[in-house]
Amino acid sequence: MTNCTVWRTSREAITIYAGDDVPFTPGPVIRINHCTFDDCGYTGYSVISADEVDDTQIKNCIISNAPAAAAELFGVTATVSHSDIYNSGNLQLNRGASAGSGMMFVDPQYANASAGDFTLAQTSPLWFQADDGSAMGDLYWATNPPTVIESPSIREPGSFDLINISPNPFNPSTRITFELPAGGRVKIYIYDAGGALVGKLLDRIMAAGRHTIKWRAKGRASGLYFAVVKFGRLVYRHKMLLIK
């Protein structure tokens, strides 16, 4: 289930029962990615119920305004990650099920949830927080991203400055140098000319100051690539040319 929106179901949005409580017996496989769930579930029943399903993976989703648990998961391979839970009940994690990295518990800042409009505001904290570098939730609603700075000559007050990519053109590696005015989480992704994600170089808290990250384009075809550096709500994109 990918890029779907479920709204006002008055009961569970998804409910699946695997049939027994014996771990690792053959059963359903659940993959839920980039979905938005709002005002689903009801008292005593979760929005997503994967009852006794060992192999469940939920990621890059938003679960909001639910009167009961956001999700009920079972088993050591059942996970939820890079998702936002807002104004809803907690996760119910059973028999080793876990919440991974990237979890958030913030207002997604929908345009008008009561009218079924879940477009993310430019100020939403969910932009660029998915594990693929995009926004959390159904990407149908991710239509108005925050400012993307494309020119090295542009600098926003209090933002970061991408200093240089050198060498450029390059073969087979180059260095991305950037400067942070303050400490914070920095993410660096590499995309090809068609917009496909080809590499995740960095995702961690870094101190203020100048930093350099190396990208080795081993096995990549010659052509145009983009380095996308993300700091807070600002994004800096810079062209790179690989010549072999």
C-alpha positions as CSV (number, residue, x, y, z in Angstrom):
1,M,0.0,0.0,0.0
2,T,1.8,3.1,-1.3
3,N,0.7,6.8,-1.7
4,C,-2.8,6.3,-0.3
5,T,-4.9,8.4,1.9
6,V,-7.5,7.0,4.3
7,W,-9.9,9.4,6.0
8,R,-12.8,9.0,8.5
9,T,-13.2,5.3,8.4
10,S,-15.0,5.1,11.8
11,R,-13.1,1.9,12.3
12,E,-9.7,0.4,11.5
13,A,-8.1,1.7,8.3
14,I,-6.3,-1.7,7.9
15,T,-6.9,-4.9,9.8
16,I,-5.3,-8.2,9.1
17,Y,-5.2,-11.4,11.2
18,A,-2.4,-13.8,10.5
19,G,-4.1,-16.8,12.1
20,D,-1.9,-17.8,15.0
21,D,0.6,-16.5,17.5
22,V,3.4,-18.8,16.6
23,P,6.4,-16.7,15.4
24,F,7.6,-17.1,11.8
25,T,4.9,-19.4,10.5
26,P,4.0,-18.6,6.9
27,G,1.6,-15.6,6.8
28,P,0.8,-12.2,5.3
29,V,3.5,-9.7,4.4
30,I,2.5,-6.1,4.9
31,R,4.2,-3.1,3.4
32,I,2.7,0.4,4.0
33,N,4.7,3.3,2.6
34,H,4.0,7.0,2.1
35,C,0.4,6.8,3.3
36,T,-1.7,9.4,5.2
37,F,-4.3,8.2,7.8
38,D,-6.5,10.8,9.4
39,D,-9.5,10.3,11.8
40,C,-9.5,6.5,11.5
41,G,-10.0,3.9,14.1
42,Y,-12.3,4.1,17.1
43,T,-12.1,3.5,20.9
44,G,-10.3,0.2,21.6
45,Y,-9.3,-0.4,17.9
46,S,-6.1,0.9,16.3
47,V,-5.8,2.6,12.9
48,I,-3.6,-0.2,11.6
49,S,-4.1,-3.7,13.2
50,A,-1.6,-6.3,12.0
51,D,-2.7,-8.9,14.4
52,E,-0.1,-11.7,14.7
53,V,1.5,-10.6,11.4
54,D,5.3,-11.1,11.9
55,D,6.4,-9.4,8.7
56,T,5.0,-5.9,8.8
57,Q,6.8,-2.7,7.7
58,I,5.3,0.8,8.0
59,K,7.4,3.7,6.9
60,N,7.1,7.3,5.7
61,C,3.5,7.5,6.9
62,I,1.4,10.0,8.8
63,I,-1.2,8.9,11.4
64,S,-3.2,11.8,12.8
65,N,-6.3,12.5,14.9
66,A,-7.0,8.9,15.8
67,P,-9.0,8.2,18.9
68,A,-7.2,5.0,19.7
69,A,-3.8,3.4,19.1
70,A,-2.0,4.4,15.9
71,A,-0.9,0.9,15.1
72,E,-0.7,-2.6,16.7
73,L,2.2,-4.7,15.6
74,F,3.5,-8.2,16.5
75,G,6.9,-9.9,16.1
76,V,10.6,-9.1,16.0
77,T,10.5,-8.2,12.3
78,A,7.5,-5.9,12.6
79,T,8.7,-2.2,12.4
80,V,7.4,1.3,12.0
81,S,9.9,4.0,11.1
82,H,10.2,7.5,9.6
83,S,6.6,8.2,10.4
84,D,4.6,10.9,12.2
85,I,2.0,10.2,14.9
86,Y,0.0,13.2,15.9
87,N,-3.0,13.6,18.2
88,S,-3.4,9.9,18.3
89,G,-2.9,6.9,20.7
90,N,0.5,5.3,21.1
91,L,1.9,2.5,19.1
92,Q,1.2,-1.0,20.6
93,L,4.3,-3.0,20.0
94,N,4.1,-6.7,21.0
95,R,6.6,-9.6,21.1
96,G,9.6,-7.7,19.9
97,A,8.0,-5.3,17.4
98,S,9.8,-2.1,17.3
99,A,9.8,1.6,16.3
100,G,12.9,2.4,14.3
101,S,14.6,5.7,13.4
102,G,13.0,8.8,12.1
103,M,9.8,8.8,14.2
104,M,8.1,12.1,14.8
105,F,5.2,13.3,17.0
106,V,4.4,16.7,15.6
107,D,1.5,18.6,13.9
108,P,1.8,17.8,10.2
109,Q,0.2,21.2,9.4
110,Y,-2.5,20.1,6.9
111,A,-4.2,22.7,4.8
112,N,-7.7,21.7,6.0
113,A,-8.0,18.2,7.5
114,S,-11.7,18.7,8.4
115,A,-12.5,19.0,4.7
116,G,-10.2,16.2,3.6
117,D,-7.4,18.4,2.4
118,F,-4.1,17.0,3.7
119,T,-1.8,19.2,1.6
120,L,1.3,20.0,3.7
121,A,2.0,23.6,4.5
122,Q,5.5,24.9,3.5
123,T,6.2,25.2,7.2
124,S,5.3,21.6,7.9
125,P,8.2,19.8,9.8
126,L,7.5,16.7,7.7
127,W,9.2,17.9,4.6
128,F,12.3,15.9,3.6
129,Q,11.9,13.6,6.7
130,A,11.0,10.4,4.8
131,D,13.8,7.8,4.4
132,D,13.9,8.6,0.7
133,G,14.4,12.3,1.3
134,S,10.9,13.3,0.4
135,A,8.0,14.4,2.7
136,M,6.2,12.0,5.0
137,G,2.7,10.8,4.1
138,D,0.9,10.4,0.8
139,L,3.0,12.3,-1.7
140,Y,-0.2,13.4,-3.5
141,W,-0.4,16.1,-0.8
142,A,3.3,17.1,-1.0
143,T,2.8,19.8,-3.7
144,N,4.4,22.9,-2.2
145,P,7.8,22.2,-0.8
146,P,9.9,24.8,1.1
147,T,12.5,27.0,-0.6
148,V,15.1,25.1,-2.6
149,I,18.2,27.2,-3.1
150,E,19.8,26.4,-6.4
151,S,22.5,29.1,-6.8
152,P,25.7,29.2,-4.7
153,S,25.3,33.0,-4.7
154,I,22.1,32.9,-2.8
155,R,22.2,32.7,1.0
156,E,19.2,33.0,3.4
157,P,19.8,34.7,6.8
158,G,20.6,32.1,9.4
159,S,20.8,29.3,6.8
160,F,23.7,27.2,5.7
161,D,26.0,27.8,2.8
162,L,27.1,25.1,0.4
163,I,30.7,26.2,-0.2
164,N,32.0,24.1,-3.0
165,I,31.9,20.8,-4.8
166,S,35.4,20.0,-6.0
167,P,36.5,18.7,-8.4
168,N,33.5,19.3,-10.7
169,P,33.5,17.7,-13.3
170,F,34.9,14.7,-11.5
171,N,36.0,11.1,-11.9
172,P,35.6,9.0,-9.9
173,S,35.0,11.0,-6.7
174,T,34.3,14.5,-5.5
175,R,34.1,16.4,-2.2
176,I,31.0,18.3,-1.0
177,T,32.0,21.1,1.4
178,F,29.4,23.0,3.4
179,E,29.3,25.4,6.4
180,L,26.7,25.4,9.2
181,P,25.9,28.5,11.2
182,A,24.7,26.3,14.1
183,G,24.6,22.7,15.0
184,G,21.8,20.5,13.7
185,R,20.9,17.5,11.6
186,V,22.3,17.5,8.1
187,K,21.2,15.2,5.3
188,I,23.0,14.7,2.0
189,Y,21.4,12.8,-0.9
190,I,22.6,12.2,-4.4
191,Y,20.1,12.1,-7.3
192,D,20.6,11.4,-11.0
193,A,19.3,13.6,-13.8
194,G,16.0,11.8,-13.8
195,G,15.3,12.5,-10.2
196,A,16.1,9.0,-8.9
197,L,17.8,8.6,-5.5
198,V,21.2,7.0,-6.1
199,G,22.9,7.6,-2.7
200,K,22.5,8.7,0.9
201,L,25.8,10.2,2.1
202,L,24.9,11.6,5.4
203,D,22.1,11.8,8.0
204,R,23.3,12.9,11.4
205,I,23.7,15.7,13.9
206,M,26.7,17.9,13.1
207,A,28.3,20.8,14.9
208,A,28.6,24.3,13.5
209,G,31.4,25.0,11.2
210,R,32.8,23.7,7.9
211,H,32.5,20.1,6.9
212,T,33.5,18.0,3.9
213,I,31.9,14.7,2.7
214,K,33.3,12.6,-0.1
215,W,31.1,10.9,-2.7
216,R,32.7,8.1,-4.7
217,A,30.6,7.4,-7.8
218,K,31.9,3.9,-8.4
219,G,29.8,2.0,-10.9
220,R,27.8,5.1,-11.9
221,A,27.4,6.1,-15.5
222,S,28.7,9.4,-16.8
223,G,26.3,12.3,-16.7
224,L,24.6,14.9,-14.5
225,Y,24.0,14.4,-10.8
226,F,22.6,16.5,-8.0
227,A,23.9,16.8,-4.5
228,V,21.0,17.8,-2.2
229,V,22.1,19.1,1.3
230,K,19.3,19.6,3.8
231,F,19.5,21.6,7.0
232,G,16.3,22.4,8.9
233,R,13.7,23.4,6.4
234,L,16.2,24.7,3.8
235,V,17.5,22.7,0.9
236,Y,20.5,23.4,-1.2
237,R,20.9,21.6,-4.5
238,H,24.0,21.7,-6.6
239,K,24.9,20.2,-10.0
240,M,27.7,17.7,-10.4
241,L,29.1,16.2,-13.7
242,L,30.6,12.8,-13.7
243,I,32.9,12.3,-16.8
244,K,34.6,9.0,-17.5
